[in-house]
Amino acid sequence: MKNQSCAGSSHPLERRTSSHALPAQHQPVQPSVLIRLPEVLRRTALSKTSIYDLMKAGEFCQSVPLGGKAVAWLESEVEQWIQGRIAAARGVNDVN
C-alpha cells in the first residue's frame, strides 16, 4: 500500500476557508523545512534500514538530495506520514 499523504496533499491549516481567497500568485508561501535523518529517525521511531526499505517500497516520503551524499526530508511530508500511520492504527480513513 503506497502512502499518498507524502505526495502533494496539503495540511488542513494551510487551506483558505474564506470565499475571498487571494489569487495563487498572491498567496503567502508556506516555508519548506528540511529535516535530516537523525530527526526523521527520532520522530518516526524507525531504524535507518526501515526508513530506506519503506522508501524503496513507496511507503515513505522520498528524500531530497542536498548535494554530495547529504539528503533530507520535508518536515511536512514526514508529519503527514506519521499522522497517516496514527489514523490507520485508529481505523480513521481521512486525517485531513
Biopython code that builds the backbone (N, CA, C, O; Angstrom):
import numpy as np
from Bio.PDB.StructureBuilder import StructureBuilder

atoms = [
    (1, "MET", "N", (0.842, -1.180, 0.000)),
    (1, "MET", "CA", (0.000, 0.000, 0.000)),
    (1, "MET", "C", (0.883, 1.237, 0.000)),
    (1, "MET", "O", (1.686, 1.438, 0.911)),
    (2, "LYS", "N", (0.730, 2.060, -1.020)),
    (2, "LYS", "CA", (1.532, 3.269, -1.108)),
    (2, "LYS", "C", (0.887, 4.380, -0.309)),
    (2, "LYS", "O", (-0.334, 4.542, -0.319)),
    (3, "ASN", "N", (1.710, 5.141, 0.379)),
    (3, "ASN", "CA", (1.225, 6.225, 1.210)),
    (3, "ASN", "C", (1.053, 7.475, 0.357)),
    (3, "ASN", "O", (2.034, 8.032, -0.135)),
    (4, "GLN", "N", (-0.178, 7.913, 0.182)),
    (4, "GLN", "CA", (-0.464, 9.080, -0.627)),
    (4, "GLN", "C", (-0.237, 10.381, 0.132)),
    (4, "GLN", "O", (-0.147, 11.440, -0.488)),
    (5, "SER", "N", (-0.143, 10.329, 1.457)),
    (5, "SER", "CA", (-0.026, 11.563, 2.225)),
    (5, "SER", "C", (1.299, 12.273, 1.996)),
    (5, "SER", "O", (1.408, 13.466, 2.279)),
    (6, "CYS", "N", (2.293, 11.582, 1.498)),
    (6, "CYS", "CA", (3.591, 12.211, 1.272)),
    (6, "CYS", "C", (3.652, 12.948, -0.054)),
    (6, "CYS", "O", (4.578, 13.728, -0.279)),
    (7, "ALA", "N", (2.709, 12.724, -0.921)),
    (7, "ALA", "CA", (2.794, 13.302, -2.254)),
    (7, "ALA", "C", (1.659, 14.270, -2.513)),
    (7, "ALA", "O", (0.583, 13.875, -2.961)),
    (8, "GLY", "N", (1.901, 15.529, -2.230)),
    (8, "GLY", "CA", (1.025, 16.570, -2.692)),
    (8, "GLY", "C", (-0.186, 16.939, -1.865)),
    (8, "GLY", "O", (-0.829, 17.938, -2.190)),
    (9, "SER", "N", (-0.541, 16.227, -0.845)),
    (9, "SER", "CA", (-1.712, 16.641, -0.068)),
    (9, "SER", "C", (-1.323, 17.784, 0.850)),
    (9, "SER", "O", (-0.190, 17.864, 1.326)),
    (10, "SER", "N", (-2.281, 18.666, 1.089)),
    (10, "SER", "CA", (-1.966, 19.831, 1.919)),
    (10, "SER", "C", (-2.476, 19.633, 3.328)),
    (10, "SER", "O", (-3.393, 18.850, 3.574)),
    (11, "HIS", "N", (-1.880, 20.339, 4.224)),
    (11, "HIS", "CA", (-2.276, 20.323, 5.625)),
    (11, "HIS", "C", (-3.568, 21.120, 5.754)),
    (11, "HIS", "O", (-3.706, 22.154, 5.100)),
    (12, "PRO", "N", (-4.527, 20.673, 6.579)),
    (12, "PRO", "CA", (-5.802, 21.383, 6.680)),
    (12, "PRO", "C", (-5.671, 22.837, 7.115)),
    (12, "PRO", "O", (-6.512, 23.660, 6.753)),
    (13, "LEU", "N", (-4.656, 23.167, 7.871)),
    (13, "LEU", "CA", (-4.487, 24.549, 8.316)),
    (13, "LEU", "C", (-3.978, 25.447, 7.206)),
    (13, "LEU", "O", (-4.055, 26.670, 7.316)),
    (14, "GLU", "N", (-3.451, 24.847, 6.120)),
    (14, "GLU", "CA", (-2.926, 25.634, 5.016)),
    (14, "GLU", "C", (-4.023, 26.035, 4.037)),
    (14, "GLU", "O", (-3.792, 26.892, 3.184)),
    (15, "ARG", "N", (-5.204, 25.443, 4.135)),
    (15, "ARG", "CA", (-6.299, 25.755, 3.226)),
    (15, "ARG", "C", (-6.950, 27.068, 3.634)),
    (15, "ARG", "O", (-7.064, 27.381, 4.818)),
    (16, "ARG", "N", (-7.368, 27.817, 2.645)),
    (16, "ARG", "CA", (-8.099, 29.044, 2.907)),
    (16, "ARG", "C", (-9.580, 28.711, 2.986)),
    (16, "ARG", "O", (-10.103, 27.992, 2.134)),
    (17, "THR", "N", (-10.251, 29.222, 3.990)),
    (17, "THR", "CA", (-11.670, 28.950, 4.157)),
    (17, "THR", "C", (-12.529, 30.131, 3.718)),
    (17, "THR", "O", (-13.743, 29.984, 3.576)),
    (18, "SER", "N", (-11.942, 31.270, 3.507)),
    (18, "SER", "CA", (-12.673, 32.454, 3.108)),
    (18, "SER", "C", (-13.063, 32.384, 1.640)),
    (18, "SER", "O", (-12.317, 31.843, 0.824)),
    (19, "SER", "N", (-14.229, 32.929, 1.297)),
    (19, "SER", "CA", (-14.634, 32.993, -0.100)),
    (19, "SER", "C", (-13.860, 34.086, -0.826)),
    (19, "SER", "O", (-13.961, 34.212, -2.047)),
    (20, "HIS", "N", (-13.088, 34.877, -0.085)),
    (20, "HIS", "CA", (-12.295, 35.957, -0.661)),
    (20, "HIS", "C", (-10.828, 35.564, -0.733)),
    (20, "HIS", "O", (-9.957, 36.382, -0.438)),
    (21, "ALA", "N", (-10.539, 34.325, -1.120)),
    (21, "ALA", "CA", (-9.157, 33.844, -1.177)),
    (21, "ALA", "C", (-8.383, 34.638, -2.224)),
    (21, "ALA", "O", (-8.916, 35.021, -3.266)),
    (22, "LEU", "N", (-7.139, 34.866, -1.921)),
    (22, "LEU", "CA", (-6.265, 35.579, -2.840)),
    (22, "LEU", "C", (-5.930, 34.711, -4.040)),
    (22, "LEU", "O", (-5.905, 33.486, -3.919)),
    (23, "PRO", "N", (-5.669, 35.318, -5.206)),
    (23, "PRO", "CA", (-5.193, 34.529, -6.349)),
    (23, "PRO", "C", (-3.895, 33.814, -5.971)),
    (23, "PRO", "O", (-3.152, 34.275, -5.105)),
    (24, "ALA", "N", (-3.634, 32.694, -6.623)),
    (24, "ALA", "CA", (-2.477, 31.852, -6.285)),
    (24, "ALA", "C", (-1.174, 32.645, -6.233)),
    (24, "ALA", "O", (-0.355, 32.413, -5.344)),
    (25, "GLN", "N", (-0.966, 33.571, -7.162)),
    (25, "GLN", "CA", (0.295, 34.306, -7.187)),
    (25, "GLN", "C", (0.440, 35.269, -6.022)),
    (25, "GLN", "O", (1.543, 35.759, -5.775)),
    (26, "HIS", "N", (-0.648, 35.562, -5.289)),
    (26, "HIS", "CA", (-0.596, 36.479, -4.156)),
    (26, "HIS", "C", (-0.721, 35.789, -2.802)),
    (26, "HIS", "O", (-0.666, 36.449, -1.764)),
    (27, "GLN", "N", (-0.888, 34.471, -2.802)),
    (27, "GLN", "CA", (-0.999, 33.754, -1.545)),
    (27, "GLN", "C", (0.382, 33.589, -0.923)),
    (27, "GLN", "O", (1.363, 33.361, -1.630)),
    (28, "PRO", "N", (0.458, 33.704, 0.405)),
    (28, "PRO", "CA", (1.757, 33.521, 1.071)),
    (28, "PRO", "C", (2.245, 32.089, 0.878)),
    (28, "PRO", "O", (1.459, 31.142, 0.891)),
    (29, "VAL", "N", (3.536, 31.951, 0.701)),
    (29, "VAL", "CA", (4.144, 30.638, 0.519)),
    (29, "VAL", "C", (4.536, 30.090, 1.885)),
    (29, "VAL", "O", (5.207, 30.762, 2.669)),
    (30, "GLN", "N", (4.108, 28.858, 2.159)),
    (30, "GLN", "CA", (4.493, 28.220, 3.416)),
    (30, "GLN", "C", (5.956, 27.792, 3.293)),
    (30, "GLN", "O", (6.337, 27.196, 2.286)),
    (31, "PRO", "N", (6.770, 28.080, 4.287)),
    (31, "PRO", "CA", (8.179, 27.690, 4.205)),
    (31, "PRO", "C", (8.324, 26.175, 4.227)),
    (31, "PRO", "O", (7.612, 25.480, 4.952)),
    (32, "SER", "N", (9.245, 25.681, 3.433)),
    (32, "SER", "CA", (9.552, 24.254, 3.422)),
    (32, "SER", "C", (10.717, 24.022, 4.370)),
    (32, "SER", "O", (11.794, 24.594, 4.200)),
    (33, "VAL", "N", (10.492, 23.184, 5.364)),
    (33, "VAL", "CA", (11.527, 22.888, 6.338)),
    (33, "VAL", "C", (12.070, 21.503, 6.052)),
    (33, "VAL", "O", (11.317, 20.532, 5.967)),
    (34, "LEU", "N", (13.375, 21.418, 5.906)),
    (34, "LEU", "CA", (14.039, 20.140, 5.677)),
    (34, "LEU", "C", (14.587, 19.601, 6.986)),
    (34, "LEU", "O", (15.151, 20.344, 7.789)),
    (35, "ILE", "N", (14.418, 18.310, 7.193)),
    (35, "ILE", "CA", (14.986, 17.675, 8.381)),
    (35, "ILE", "C", (15.892, 16.537, 7.942)),
    (35, "ILE", "O", (15.609, 15.841, 6.967)),
    (36, "ARG", "N", (16.970, 16.361, 8.666)),
    (36, "ARG", "CA", (17.959, 15.338, 8.340)),
    (36, "ARG", "C", (17.583, 14.008, 8.988)),
    (36, "ARG", "O", (16.672, 13.939, 9.812)),
    (37, "LEU", "N", (18.301, 12.952, 8.600)),
    (37, "LEU", "CA", (17.985, 11.597, 9.022)),
    (37, "LEU", "C", (17.857, 11.418, 10.542)),
    (37, "LEU", "O", (16.893, 10.790, 10.979)),
    (38, "PRO", "N", (18.763, 11.927, 11.358)),
    (38, "PRO", "CA", (18.589, 11.719, 12.811)),
    (38, "PRO", "C", (17.247, 12.224, 13.334)),
    (38, "PRO", "O", (16.652, 11.607, 14.217)),
    (39, "GLU", "N", (16.774, 13.339, 12.795)),
    (39, "GLU", "CA", (15.475, 13.872, 13.217)),
    (39, "GLU", "C", (14.330, 13.008, 12.690)),
    (39, "GLU", "O", (13.341, 12.803, 13.394)),
    (40, "VAL", "N", (14.449, 12.504, 11.471)),
    (40, "VAL", "CA", (13.432, 11.594, 10.917)),
    (40, "VAL", "C", (13.356, 10.337, 11.777)),
    (40, "VAL", "O", (12.264, 9.868, 12.099)),
    (41, "LEU", "N", (14.500, 9.795, 12.144)),
    (41, "LEU", "CA", (14.532, 8.599, 12.987)),
    (41, "LEU", "C", (13.890, 8.876, 14.344)),
    (41, "LEU", "O", (13.136, 8.048, 14.856)),
    (42, "ARG", "N", (14.183, 10.024, 14.921)),
    (42, "ARG", "CA", (13.614, 10.385, 16.217)),
    (42, "ARG", "C", (12.096, 10.520, 16.139)),
    (42, "ARG", "O", (11.375, 10.014, 16.999)),
    (43, "ARG", "N", (11.620, 11.200, 15.111)),
    (43, "ARG", "CA", (10.180, 11.447, 15.006)),
    (43, "ARG", "C", (9.386, 10.192, 14.671)),
    (43, "ARG", "O", (8.266, 10.023, 15.154)),
    (44, "THR", "N", (9.946, 9.315, 13.856)),
    (44, "THR", "CA", (9.195, 8.133, 13.421)),
    (44, "THR", "C", (9.411, 6.931, 14.323)),
    (44, "THR", "O", (8.610, 5.997, 14.299)),
    (45, "ALA", "N", (10.469, 6.931, 15.114)),
    (45, "ALA", "CA", (10.859, 5.797, 15.960)),
    (45, "ALA", "C", (11.190, 4.566, 15.121)),
    (45, "ALA", "O", (11.069, 3.436, 15.593)),
    (46, "LEU", "N", (11.611, 4.789, 13.872)),
    (46, "LEU", "CA", (12.034, 3.700, 12.995)),
    (46, "LEU", "C", (13.552, 3.688, 12.894)),
    (46, "LEU", "O", (14.222, 4.653, 13.259)),
    (47, "SER", "N", (14.080, 2.577, 12.393)),
    (47, "SER", "CA", (15.515, 2.484, 12.158)),
    (47, "SER", "C", (15.844, 3.054, 10.777)),
    (47, "SER", "O", (14.958, 3.231, 9.940)),
    (48, "LYS", "N", (17.108, 3.332, 10.555)),
    (48, "LYS", "CA", (17.573, 3.812, 9.259)),
    (48, "LYS", "C", (17.209, 2.813, 8.162)),
    (48, "LYS", "O", (16.740, 3.205, 7.094)),
    (49, "THR", "N", (17.425, 1.529, 8.426)),
    (49, "THR", "CA", (17.105, 0.493, 7.445)),
    (49, "THR", "C", (15.618, 0.486, 7.123)),
    (49, "THR", "O", (15.231, 0.364, 5.961)),
    (50, "SER", "N", (14.789, 0.616, 8.146)),
    (50, "SER", "CA", (13.340, 0.629, 7.924)),
    (50, "SER", "C", (12.918, 1.815, 7.069)),
    (50, "SER", "O", (12.084, 1.668, 6.175)),
    (51, "ILE", "N", (13.481, 2.983, 7.332)),
    (51, "ILE", "CA", (13.155, 4.177, 6.539)),
    (51, "ILE", "C", (13.471, 3.919, 5.070)),
    (51, "ILE", "O", (12.624, 4.150, 4.207)),
    (52, "TYR", "N", (14.684, 3.440, 4.776)),
    (52, "TYR", "CA", (15.082, 3.223, 3.393)),
    (52, "TYR", "C", (14.308, 2.080, 2.741)),
    (52, "TYR", "O", (14.024, 2.142, 1.545)),
    (53, "ASP", "N", (13.960, 1.038, 3.499)),
    (53, "ASP", "CA", (13.123, -0.045, 2.964)),
    (53, "ASP", "C", (11.733, 0.476, 2.606)),
    (53, "ASP", "O", (11.193, 0.137, 1.554)),
    (54, "LEU", "N", (11.157, 1.296, 3.476)),
    (54, "LEU", "CA", (9.839, 1.875, 3.201)),
    (54, "LEU", "C", (9.886, 2.830, 2.008)),
    (54, "LEU", "O", (8.953, 2.867, 1.206)),
    (55, "MET", "N", (10.963, 3.596, 1.892)),
    (55, "MET", "CA", (11.124, 4.479, 0.730)),
    (55, "MET", "C", (11.164, 3.659, -0.557)),
    (55, "MET", "O", (10.506, 4.001, -1.540)),
    (56, "LYS", "N", (11.935, 2.580, -0.543)),
    (56, "LYS", "CA", (12.069, 1.721, -1.727)),
    (56, "LYS", "C", (10.724, 1.120, -2.118)),
    (56, "LYS", "O", (10.432, 0.957, -3.303)),
    (57, "ALA", "N", (9.905, 0.790, -1.120)),
    (57, "ALA", "CA", (8.586, 0.207, -1.362)),
    (57, "ALA", "C", (7.540, 1.268, -1.720)),
    (57, "ALA", "O", (6.396, 0.927, -2.021)),
    (58, "GLY", "N", (7.920, 2.545, -1.690)),
    (58, "GLY", "CA", (6.983, 3.624, -1.982)),
    (58, "GLY", "C", (6.025, 3.914, -0.857)),
    (58, "GLY", "O", (4.958, 4.487, -1.074)),
    (59, "GLU", "N", (6.399, 3.519, 0.357)),
    (59, "GLU", "CA", (5.521, 3.686, 1.513)),
    (59, "GLU", "C", (6.007, 4.747, 2.490)),
    (59, "GLU", "O", (5.424, 4.928, 3.559)),
    (60, "PHE", "N", (7.072, 5.446, 2.123)),
    (60, "PHE", "CA", (7.564, 6.547, 2.951)),
    (60, "PHE", "C", (8.014, 7.653, 2.020)),
    (60, "PHE", "O", (8.360, 7.400, 0.866)),
    (61, "CYS", "N", (8.008, 8.859, 2.512)),
    (61, "CYS", "CA", (8.393, 10.033, 1.738)),
    (61, "CYS", "C", (9.794, 9.878, 1.146)),
    (61, "CYS", "O", (10.693, 9.323, 1.778)),
    (62, "GLN", "N", (9.955, 10.365, -0.045)),
    (62, "GLN", "CA", (11.261, 10.333, -0.684)),
    (62, "GLN", "C", (12.140, 11.457, -0.136)),
    (62, "GLN", "O", (11.654, 12.540, 0.194)),
    (63, "SER", "N", (13.415, 11.184, -0.047)),
    (63, "SER", "CA", (14.357, 12.190, 0.449)),
    (63, "SER", "C", (14.656, 13.211, -0.647)),
    (63, "SER", "O", (14.423, 12.965, -1.830)),
    (64, "VAL", "N", (15.172, 14.347, -0.229)),
    (64, "VAL", "CA", (15.559, 15.434, -1.119)),
    (64, "VAL", "C", (17.078, 15.509, -1.119)),
    (64, "VAL", "O", (17.678, 15.745, -0.070)),
    (65, "PRO", "N", (17.718, 15.312, -2.282)),
    (65, "PRO", "CA", (19.186, 15.409, -2.307)),
    (65, "PRO", "C", (19.638, 16.853, -2.060)),
    (65, "PRO", "O", (19.104, 17.795, -2.644)),
    (66, "LEU", "N", (20.626, 17.000, -1.190)),
    (66, "LEU", "CA", (21.142, 18.330, -0.856)),
    (66, "LEU", "C", (22.485, 18.618, -1.498)),
    (66, "LEU", "O", (22.924, 19.768, -1.539)),
    (67, "GLY", "N", (23.127, 17.602, -1.989)),
    (67, "GLY", "CA", (24.449, 17.744, -2.576)),
    (67, "GLY", "C", (25.392, 16.736, -1.957)),
    (67, "GLY", "O", (25.305, 16.438, -0.766)),
    (68, "GLY", "N", (26.280, 16.221, -2.757)),
    (68, "GLY", "CA", (27.163, 15.170, -2.258)),
    (68, "GLY", "C", (26.339, 13.971, -1.836)),
    (68, "GLY", "O", (25.498, 13.488, -2.594)),
    (69, "LYS", "N", (26.575, 13.496, -0.644)),
    (69, "LYS", "CA", (25.804, 12.373, -0.107)),
    (69, "LYS", "C", (24.721, 12.820, 0.867)),
    (69, "LYS", "O", (24.034, 11.984, 1.454)),
    (70, "ALA", "N", (24.563, 14.115, 1.043)),
    (70, "ALA", "CA", (23.600, 14.648, 2.014)),
    (70, "ALA", "C", (22.181, 14.623, 1.462)),
    (70, "ALA", "O", (21.936, 15.026, 0.324)),
    (71, "VAL", "N", (21.256, 14.148, 2.276)),
    (71, "VAL", "CA", (19.835, 14.161, 1.939)),
    (71, "VAL", "C", (19.041, 14.651, 3.147)),
    (71, "VAL", "O", (19.532, 14.656, 4.275)),
    (72, "ALA", "N", (17.819, 15.056, 2.886)),
    (72, "ALA", "CA", (16.913, 15.482, 3.948)),
    (72, "ALA", "C", (15.495, 15.143, 3.499)),
    (72, "ALA", "O", (15.276, 14.726, 2.362)),
    (73, "TRP", "N", (14.543, 15.327, 4.400)),
    (73, "TRP", "CA", (13.139, 15.076, 4.104)),
    (73, "TRP", "C", (12.361, 16.334, 4.429)),
    (73, "TRP", "O", (12.740, 17.103, 5.312)),
    (74, "LEU", "N", (11.259, 16.538, 3.702)),
    (74, "LEU", "CA", (10.376, 17.646, 4.024)),
    (74, "LEU", "C", (9.657, 17.335, 5.331)),
    (74, "LEU", "O", (9.009, 16.297, 5.463)),
    (75, "GLU", "N", (9.778, 18.230, 6.277)),
    (75, "GLU", "CA", (9.158, 18.036, 7.581)),
    (75, "GLU", "C", (7.660, 17.792, 7.436)),
    (75, "GLU", "O", (7.114, 16.914, 8.103)),
    (76, "SER", "N", (6.991, 18.550, 6.581)),
    (76, "SER", "CA", (5.542, 18.417, 6.416)),
    (76, "SER", "C", (5.159, 17.028, 5.903)),
    (76, "SER", "O", (4.144, 16.476, 6.326)),
    (77, "GLU", "N", (5.952, 16.459, 5.003)),
    (77, "GLU", "CA", (5.657, 15.122, 4.483)),
    (77, "GLU", "C", (5.864, 14.057, 5.548)),
    (77, "GLU", "O", (5.078, 13.115, 5.645)),
    (78, "VAL", "N", (6.907, 14.197, 6.341)),
    (78, "VAL", "CA", (7.151, 13.233, 7.418)),
    (78, "VAL", "C", (6.009, 13.301, 8.432)),
    (78, "VAL", "O", (5.524, 12.267, 8.891)),
    (79, "GLU", "N", (5.584, 14.501, 8.779)),
    (79, "GLU", "CA", (4.481, 14.660, 9.730)),
    (79, "GLU", "C", (3.188, 14.079, 9.170)),
    (79, "GLU", "O", (2.421, 13.458, 9.906)),
    (80, "GLN", "N", (2.939, 14.274, 7.881)),
    (80, "GLN", "CA", (1.747, 13.686, 7.255)),
    (80, "GLN", "C", (1.817, 12.164, 7.294)),
    (80, "GLN", "O", (0.806, 11.505, 7.535)),
    (81, "TRP", "N", (2.994, 11.603, 7.062)),
    (81, "TRP", "CA", (3.164, 10.153, 7.122)),
    (81, "TRP", "C", (2.856, 9.650, 8.534)),
    (81, "TRP", "O", (2.157, 8.652, 8.704)),
    (82, "ILE", "N", (3.377, 10.339, 9.533)),
    (82, "ILE", "CA", (3.129, 9.953, 10.926)),
    (82, "ILE", "C", (1.630, 10.007, 11.216)),
    (82, "ILE", "O", (1.075, 9.070, 11.788)),
    (83, "GLN", "N", (0.979, 11.091, 10.827)),
    (83, "GLN", "CA", (-0.459, 11.226, 11.066)),
    (83, "GLN", "C", (-1.245, 10.124, 10.337)),
    (83, "GLN", "O", (-2.244, 9.625, 10.854)),
    (84, "GLY", "N", (-0.789, 9.752, 9.142)),
    (84, "GLY", "CA", (-1.427, 8.667, 8.405)),
    (84, "GLY", "C", (-1.300, 7.336, 9.125)),
    (84, "GLY", "O", (-2.242, 6.543, 9.139)),
    (85, "ARG", "N", (-0.146, 7.089, 9.719)),
    (85, "ARG", "CA", (0.054, 5.858, 10.497)),
    (85, "ARG", "C", (-0.843, 5.839, 11.723)),
    (85, "ARG", "O", (-1.432, 4.810, 12.055)),
    (86, "ILE", "N", (-0.946, 6.972, 12.392)),
    (86, "ILE", "CA", (-1.818, 7.059, 13.569)),
    (86, "ILE", "C", (-3.264, 6.817, 13.151)),
    (86, "ILE", "O", (-3.983, 6.054, 13.797)),
    (87, "ALA", "N", (-3.687, 7.467, 12.073)),
    (87, "ALA", "CA", (-5.062, 7.306, 11.596)),
    (87, "ALA", "C", (-5.346, 5.853, 11.215)),
    (87, "ALA", "O", (-6.418, 5.332, 11.522)),
    (88, "ALA", "N", (-4.394, 5.197, 10.550)),
    (88, "ALA", "CA", (-4.581, 3.796, 10.163)),
    (88, "ALA", "C", (-4.702, 2.909, 11.398)),
    (88, "ALA", "O", (-5.507, 1.977, 11.419)),
    (89, "ALA", "N", (-3.919, 3.191, 12.408)),
    (89, "ALA", "CA", (-3.961, 2.402, 13.640)),
    (89, "ALA", "C", (-5.280, 2.602, 14.382)),
    (89, "ALA", "O", (-5.749, 1.710, 15.087)),
    (90, "ARG", "N", (-5.867, 3.778, 14.214)),
    (90, "ARG", "CA", (-7.129, 4.085, 14.898)),
    (90, "ARG", "C", (-8.338, 3.757, 14.038)),
    (90, "ARG", "O", (-9.475, 3.909, 14.486)),
    (91, "GLY", "N", (-8.108, 3.308, 12.804)),
    (91, "GLY", "CA", (-9.210, 2.982, 11.908)),
    (91, "GLY", "C", (-9.878, 4.185, 11.296)),
    (91, "GLY", "O", (-11.045, 4.124, 10.908)),
    (92, "VAL", "N", (-9.137, 5.299, 11.206)),
    (92, "VAL", "CA", (-9.669, 6.528, 10.601)),
    (92, "VAL", "C", (-9.211, 6.556, 9.161)),
    (92, "VAL", "O", (-8.035, 6.328, 8.878)),
    (93, "ASN", "N", (-10.146, 6.839, 8.225)),
    (93, "ASN", "CA", (-9.811, 6.828, 6.799)),
    (93, "ASN", "C", (-9.132, 8.102, 6.338)),
    (93, "ASN", "O", (-8.232, 8.032, 5.502)),
    (94, "ASP", "N", (-9.521, 9.266, 6.845)),
    (94, "ASP", "CA", (-9.002, 10.526, 6.352)),
    (94, "ASP", "C", (-8.520, 11.366, 7.524)),
    (94, "ASP", "O", (-9.292, 11.678, 8.430)),
    (95, "VAL", "N", (-7.217, 11.740, 7.504)),
    (95, "VAL", "CA", (-6.661, 12.538, 8.599)),
    (95, "VAL", "C", (-6.835, 14.025, 8.372)),
    (95, "VAL", "O", (-6.614, 14.811, 9.293)),
    (96, "ASN", "N", (-7.225, 14.435, 7.175)),
    (96, "ASN", "CA", (-7.420, 15.872, 6.878)),
    (96, "ASN", "C", (-8.770, 16.241, 7.252)),
    (96, "ASN", "O", (-9.160, 17.398, 7.095)),
]
sb = StructureBuilder()
sb.init_structure("model")
sb.init_model(0)
sb.init_chain("A")
sb.init_seg("    ")
for serial, (resi, resn, name, xyz) in enumerate(atoms, 1):
    if name == "N":
        sb.init_residue(resn, " ", resi, " ")
    sb.init_atom(name, np.array(xyz, "f"), 0.0, 1.0, " ", f" {name:<3s}", serial, name[0])
structure = sb.get_structure()
